[in-house]
Amino acid sequence: MTESRRILLFDDDYESMLPLKLLLEFTKGYIVELTAEPNVIERLQQEKFDLLCLDVMIHPETFDSNDEVVENLHFAGVNWQRTGLELLKRLRTGELATGDDGTRSDTPVIVLSAVADLSEYEAQIKQWRSNTRHMEKPFDPEELVKLISDLLQGSPT
């Protein structure tokens, strides 16, 4: 039996991303974590994720699917509108690497964004074009699932 692929959905809109999480779990058999909480840094250092979907804008506080306040990841000196890009930068530069157990710096990433003008972000995303893609919100769930499947087929387990 092959090991299930693990996906991190780094997004603070729990309500709208929950259907995507369920779709990926039930149709593809992936193990999907949906979070934007501060412990995501430690999780990336200690757990192997096979693919990350990173929302660009992460509010410091949001509500989960139970309407409970959730504290989200925030980097000192980084505007909340760039949190996902900062996480991507730290992943790609190896800052989050702590050994063989964590998520690799070359793990495929899909950057999700509702920002209409991504011109200031494109240069950062293009640095890692080979295994970093961008998808604008709102997205077609089937198109995103296909992109995830394609990226996972090209990455080692």
Secondary structure, 3 states (H helix, E strand, C coil): CCCCCEEEEECCCHHHHHHHHHHHHHHHCCEEEEECCCCHHHHHHHCCCCEEEEECCCCCEEECCCCCEEECCCCCCCCHHHHHHHHHHHHHCCCCCCCCCCCCCCCCEEEEECCCCCHHHHHHHHCCHHHEEEEECCCCHHHHHHHHHHHHHCCCC
